[in-house]
Amino acid sequence: MKTAAEISSIKNEILAGLSIHQREPIHVSDKDAATVLGVKPQTLAAWRSTGRYDLPYFKIGRKVRYRITDLAEFLARSILKHTA
């Protein structure tokens, strides 16, 4: 389990990577989330439909949104220190 400080650090990296300098957004679009994770938006759509990864999202109408905190936690869980 990652510490709150580690997750906060990853969250700040995400915001900087998306060039967000105004007030901190609570959530981002699926396109921005895909950019953060280095995948295509279609890959995120496949993950949502198959449940392949535990990456929470929500929908507002037809728009898919990801919370910055959830992206940071997902990335923190994905950090490996060695191969199995």
N, C-alpha and C positions, 0 to 999 in steps of 0.2 A: 504494500500500500504506500502510495506516495504521500508526502507531507503537503500541507496546505501551501507552504512556501514554494515547493517545487511546482505544484499545479499553477500557482499564481505566476511564476516565472514563465511557464509554457504559455499561459494565457497572454501575457505581455508580448511574447514573441509572435504569437498569432496576430495580435492587433498591429504590431509593427510590420509584419509581413504583408498584411492587407492594406498598409498605408492609411490606417485609421488614426487620425490625430485629433478628431473632435471628441465629444463625449463618448464614453465607452458604450458600444452597443451591447444589448443583452443577447441578441441572436443575429445570425447571418444567413444568407441564402444558401441553397444547395450548391450553387456555383462557387461561392466564396469558400464554403466548407470543403469542396473538392480541391480547390487551390491549396488550402491549408494542408490537406492530407496527401497532395500530390497524385490524385486520381482524377478521372473524368466524372462529370456529373452522372453519366450513365452508370458508372460503377457504384456510386452511392445509391442510385435507384435500385440496382440489383441487390445490394446489401440490405436495403429496406424490405424488398419483397421476399427475400430468402431468410432474413434474420441471421445472416452469416456472422455479423459482429454485433456486439452489444454497444451500439452507438445511438443514444436516444435522439429523437427528432420530433417535431410536431408540425401540424399543418394549420394554416390559416387560409380557409377556402381551398384553393388548389395549390397554393404555394407551400413549399416545404422549407422549414427553418431549423437551424441547429443552434443551440446555445453555445456561446464561446466556452463556458465552463465545461460543458460536456466534451467539446473537442479537445480541450486541454487535458481532461482526465483520460480520454481515449488515447491520446498520444503518450501520456505518462505511463499508462498500462502497457503500451507497446514498446517501451524502451527495454532492450535486452542487454544484459551485461556479458553474456556468453551464449554460444549455441548449445542446444541440447544434444 
